[in-house]
């Protein structure tokens, strides 16, 4: 885009976030946009919708000034001024006018924020429980776990809504606090990968002796919620299977196991792409002893491989078994094994026969049986091998 080039030439170090209005999901109502110096909206005729949208965003407290680039001649009768909105008319973009508008908008915004910072309650915007994390505006708490609280926040650095996991406390290094090691490892694992089916990590830090991770927000929810809304068609289930397998292939290639693959840890984006999350139980193969101790069981019984449920040595084939359970549930609409207790479910994974697969799913029976084989040696040996098999799968029209 020409506007982006103008900005990059003038300010080579500028951090630019692009959003295609009407093509990508809409701007979340909680998004304040305070972290931007300016927001530029480019609109070709008809421009009424863009003008109304700009006015609505500018009405939010703290929202950055908006420069509305309207690719048309100015109207015969000028529109009423809207506070926080600067209009630039013309069939061609006037570079000099645009840059002057950006400089003025940025200066105005910084002055407004400076006044805001002087207010007594300004720090509360960055308060997450008892912790102050500057650069992240707290919107609300959305969950909690044994070792962290989870918030919806706006990252001023990323220019988007994020999920912020705030660890309870940073222990002394000598304590060898196992859960803290896992928390930090979640960031290290994911931050080292750039894969479309793995959650994006934006930031890691320590504030007030608490560690935090800022990661991608998924307003579309998780695979569990998606399956509860309506049954998945075989084509959709197969598409999700391929994407999850691709994510596993990426993490396995760097020597990492997920170990807690389940529908709640598979998130959906608005375009129906999926993303693997929650590496808090993930384990780099070489760190097994320091992170898991001896014969400990971690994970969710419904999705555990037989060897994981019995605290045996596991490898990438264990994740593939869990993926098989997820695929079975996506395709058939129920889990292969249920029980009154966790131990009953674990026993069935080890000893019970796979339930009979209905004729309408016969095309997928071979994939399911191989993924859910009791012995790791009888399964797909790698996620790449599974993906190759899926590429040759004959699916009824």
PyMOL commands that set and color helices and strands:
alter all, ss='L'
color gray80, all
select helices_A, chain A and resi 2-10+48-58+95-117+122-126+173-175+178-191+223-229+234-253+263-265+285-292+301-303+306-309+316-332+342-351+359-371+376-378+383-391
alter helices_A, ss='H'
color red, helices_A
select strands_A, chain A and resi 39-44+66-71+85-89+127-128+131-132+136-144+148-155+160-167+201-207+210-216+256-257+266-268+274-276+283-284
alter strands_A, ss='S'
color yellow, strands_A
deselect
rebuild
show_as cartoon
